[in-house]
């Protein structure tokens, strides 16, 4: 099992780099050429979501991306630093709750796009942060140089 780990500051300009790296590693892992655009788009959505969550929660930690090549599948994990209990906004003012509801709407839209692009997707949140795990099959004939 080969793994590539990418960490980047939660800035929108780094999302493109994550997309390019993910597509290159997916291609090398044997993901079908016809699916590479879906990989790029899904990673872009997941990373943009993580960047947005980091910005809205004032998290300085980097966004984490793991690219995992297994024998018959290729997985990408995009992790954010928003813990499962940080959604409790006790005492938020009206302006904050409106902004929070807009952020939640964008979050749901991003997850809907990812679900439309990836057949095997899992979204979790816990004490270590949120995680989107996306998996694609690889071709058995892939030969690495």
ZIQUI-V666745 format. One record per backbone hydrogen bond with DSSP energy under -0.5 kcal/mol. CO is the residue of the C=O (numbers start at 1). NH is the residue of the N-H. If there is no record, write none. Layout:
BEGIN
co = {CO,CO}
nh = {NH,NH}
END
This chain:
BEGIN
co = {2,4,6,8,9,11,12,12,14,15,16,17,18,19,20,21,22,23,24,25,26,26,27,30,32,32,33,35,36,37,38,39,40,41,42,43,44,45,46,47,48,49,50,51,52,53,54,55,58,63,64,65,66,66,67,67,68,68,69,72,73,74,75,76,77,77,78,79,81,83,85,87,88,89,93,94,95,96,97,98,99,100,101,102,103,104,105,106,107,108,109,110,111,112,113,114,114,119,120,122,124,126,126,129,130,131,131,132,132,133,134,135,136,139}
nh = {69,67,65,63,11,14,15,16,18,19,20,21,22,23,24,25,26,27,28,29,30,31,30,139,35,36,36,39,40,41,42,43,44,45,46,47,48,49,50,51,52,53,54,55,56,57,59,58,60,8,79,6,68,77,4,69,70,75,2,138,70,136,68,134,66,79,132,64,83,86,88,89,90,92,97,98,99,100,101,102,103,104,105,106,107,108,109,110,111,112,113,114,115,116,117,117,118,121,135,133,131,84,129,126,80,124,133,78,134,122,76,120,74,142}
END
